[in-house]
């Protein structure tokens, strides 16, 4: 996933092991959906590294492989925090990422090495995650009419070209995320200037309805 201040041209989404920038048709979307289901994380591994003093969570698919979407969650905790506190922090981070420990399962140690120790737990997707998958693989969001402006969808999914009432050109991009989507307005030459980044579509459209705000 892109960060909120990353240029939209850098956006990529892994599909069947290959990075693509465009989503040309429903068949490609369905292919992506099947790939997500096949590689969806089913296990979380809590790794406490003595050497780096980092604590991370790996998300593993059904084969025990780190997911192609590369879910490595770094926990912002002290390296010497108690194990039960580390497990609680890991569980909270999982929910934020769209997963939760399966009811009745607990963190179980699976490996102890000189440099690190590892614990695992079975996980399942949350409703937020399943909703995200539906939005990512479903039809593109609708864009309400903007008085005096023209809005044209590109073939690249999640990108609209906008010419506002005063003749200025902008790019509006959409990125589905767990728990809420990212709407971004880009301006300037080659749409490299970040104008507005928000989880609220209405706030993104506001600067396009009132383009003087886009130049502040």
N, C-alpha and C positions, 0 to 999 in steps of 0.2 A: 504493500500500500504506500501511496505517496504521503509525504508530510504535507501539512496544510500550506506551506510556503514554497512547494516545489512546482516548477513550471509544468503545465499540463502535457507538453510534448514529451516529458520524461516518463509519463504514466505507462506502466506495463501491467499485464495480468497474465499469470501463467496458465496455459491451457494445453493439456496433453504434453507437458514437458517443454513447450515452446512458448517464448514470449511473443505476444501480439499486441498491436496498438489498436487494431480495428475489430469491430464485431459486425461482420457484414450481413448476417442473416440469422433466422431462428435456429437453423441447424447448428451453427457455431455456438449459440447460447446453450442449446441442449447438450452439446458435446462438453461444454465447460461444466454444466451442472453434473453430468455423469462423472467427470473427472474429480470434481469436488467430493462427491459421495464416495468415490473409490479411495480417495486419499484423506478423508476426514480424520482428524485426530481421535483416537480412542483411548490413549494413555498419556498421562502427564508424568514427567520424570523431574524430580527436584534434585538439583545437583549443587553441592556445596564444595567449592574449590578452595582448598587450603592455600595453594600457591598464590592465586590471584585474589583470594579473599572475596570472591564474588559468589553470589547465590543466584542461580538461574533456574528457569523451568523450561524443559524441552517438551514439545508436543509431538507425539509419535503416532503414525498411522497403524493400520492393522498388521502390517509386516514388521513393526518395530522400528521403522525408518523415520528419521526427522522429516516432518511434512514438507512437501515441495513449496508450500507457501511460507516455509521457514519460520515457524513460530518458535522463536527463542525469546523468552520473557526474562528480562533482568530485574531482579527484585531490589528495591531501594531499601535495603536493611543492612545492619552491621553484620560483619562476617562472624562475630561471636554471639549472635543472638541465640536464644534457646531454641531447640529443635521444634518444640510445639508452636512457638511464635513464627518460626520460618514456615512451617506447614500452613499456619493460618494465613500468613501473607501470600503464600503460593495459591491457596484456595481463592482468596479475594482477587488475585491477579487473573486467575483462570476465568472467573465470572466476568471480569472486565473484557477479556478476550472472546467471550461468548461460550464458555464451557463451565461445567461444574462437576465436582466429584460425584460418582454414582453412589446413590444412597446405600449405606451399609459398608462401603469400602473405606479403608483407612490407608494412610501412607505406609508403605512397607519397604524396608531397606533391601536393595537388590545388588548393591555393589559397594565395596570399600577398598580404595586404593591408597597408595601413599599420598597422592595429591588431592584426592577428592572422595566424597561419599555420595551415594545416589539412593533415592527413594522413589517408588512408583505408586500411582493410583489410577484406577479406571475412571474415565470421564465421559460425559455425554454433552451434546449441544444444548444450549439454552434456547428459549423462545426467541430472544434477540438475535441469536446467531442464525436460526432457521429463517427468520424474517429477512435478515441480511442476504442470505443465499437466494431467497426468492426475488429480492429486488435486483441483485446482481445478475441473475439469469433471466429475469422477466423483461417486460417491455420497458422502454426508457420512460422516465417521468414526463408528465405533461408540463408545458410551460404556458402560463396564462398570457393572454394578449397584453401587450404593452402599448399604450396609446402613443402614436407617432413613431413607433420603432418597428423595425423588421427583425424577426428572429428566424434563423435558418439552421436546421440541424445538419451537422456534418455526418458523413458515413461513420466516422469514429464515434462510437457510442459514448454518451456523456459529454458531448461538446456541441455548443450552439454558437454560431456567429451572430452578433447583435449589432445593428446600426441604430443608434439612438436618434431622438427627434432633432438633435442639433447636428447630426451628420457624423458623429464620432463612432468609431468601430471598437467593439469589445468582444471578448470571448467569455462565455459562461460555461463552466465545467461542473460536472456532478460526479461524485465518487461515493458509492455505497459503502458504509462502514457499519460495524456492529454497534448497535445502540443509537444510531443517528447518522445521517448522510452529510457529506461535505459539499457545500455549494461555494464556488469561487468565481469572482469576476476578475478578468485580466485585461489590462489596457496597454497602451504604448506600442512601440514598434515590435512586431512579431509577438505581441501579447506577452511580453516579459515582465510587465509591471503589475504587481499584486495590488488590486484595488479593494477587494473585500473577500474575506473568507469566513464562512459561517455555517452552522448546522441548520439554519433557518432559511428556506428558499425565499420567503417574503423579504428578508433583509437583503439578500443578494439582488433581488429584483428591484428593490427600492432605489438603488443607485443607478439602475438602468432606466427606471421611470423618471428619475430626477437626476439627469447626467451631471449637473453642476456639482453634486456630491462626489462624483467619481473623480473629480479633478482637485479635490481638497487634499 
